[in-house]
Amino acid sequence: MEEEEEEKTLEYVYRISTTEEWEEFQKKGEIFGGNLDRTTGFIHLSKLHQVKDTLQRFFQGRQDLYLLQIDANKLGEGLVYEAVDDGSSYFPHFYGPSRSFSPLPLDAVTKAEKLQLLGGELTCSLFNK
């Protein structure tokens, strides 16, 4: 009898990281995120269509940012989609196994790009997908 391997659909979530955080991530192989992440007990992520709004709302004027593409399948059950604001938007949050606030592992990052200011907006090639 032949065993069929279950194919997982490629799914990505995104992390907006400062240059400092991205450098620390590469050195340590994992991160717990910034102050907001540590305070809430989960790492804030976005779907690609949510990134530009998140940049405008929380990172206005910053030019030291990277956009990290993360393989959602590598985050397992620790990745939870939760309603924010008025409940009309669901954002991905990474808690880790059993909601234990685990660090985000570097091996889940499939691509990292420095965001460039172009025409008054931060952008990179990941937005062209």
N, C-alpha and C positions, 0 to 999 in steps of 0.2 A: 504494500500500500504506500502510495506517495503522499508525503506530507506537503500541504500547501502552506506557504508562508503568507501570513497576513500582511498585506501592503498597507502602510499607514499613509494617509494623505499628508503631503507637505503642508505644514501650517507654521506661519511665523508670527511672532509678536516682536515688539520693538522697545528698546530702552534708549532714552535720551540721556547721555552721560557727558559730564564735563571732561575736559582733557585730563584733569587731575584724577578723576574717578577711573577713566579708561586706562590710564597708566598704572594705577594701583591694581586694577582688575588684571592686567596682563602680568604684573609682578607676582601677585598672590594666587592667581588662578581662580579667584572667587571674590564676590563683594556682597556686603550687606546693604549697599546703597548709601544714600545721604541721610540727613537728619529726619526728613519727612518719612522715609522708609522705616527707619529705626523707631520712630515715634508710633507709627501705625502698626508695625509688626509684619509688614509685607513690602515687597519690592514693586513699585509702580511701573507698569508697562502699558503699551498701547498697541492697538491694531494699526496698520499702516494708514488707514483713512482718518485716524484720530491724531496722528502725530503733528500735523500742521497747526491744528487748534491748540494742542497742548503746548507747542512751542510759543504760540502767541499769548496764551494765558499765563504761563509760568516761567518762560525764559526770555522775555522781551529784553532786547538790548545785549544779550549774551552772544559772543562770537567764538567761544571756546568749547564748542559742543560737537559731540559725535553721535551718530545714530547707529545703534547696534541692532542687527537683525539676529533674532534668537529662534532656534528650532523649538517650537512649542512642545513637540513630542518628547524632547529630552527633559522637559520639566515635570512630566508625569502628572499625578493627581495634585501636586503642589500648586499647579496653575489653576486659578479660580477666576471666573468672570463674574464681576459684581456690578450692580447698579450704582451709579454715582449721580450727583446733583438731584434732579427731580425724578430719577428712575428711568429716564428715556435713553440713557447711554449705558452700555456695559463695557467696563474696562477690564483687561487682564491684570490680575495681581498674583505675584508669586509668593506663596507662604512657605513652601517646602513640604516635605512629607508630614502628615498629621498636623498641619498648620503650626509647625514648630519654629517658624521664622528661620529658615535655613538660608545660607548664602546662595546667590545666583552663581552657577558654575560656568567658568570660562568656556568649557568644551561645548556649551549649548549655543555659543555665539558663532554664527556662520559667516558673518560679514560685519565690518565696521567701517563707516565712512565719516570723514570730517564734514560737518555742515558748512556750506559756503553761503555768504551773503550775496544775493543776486537780485537786483531790482527791488531792494528793500525787504526781501524774504529770505529766510534760511532754507537752503535746498541741498539735495544730493541726488545721485543717480538712482537711489532706492525708490524715490518718488515716481520714477518713470515706469514702474512695473505694472 
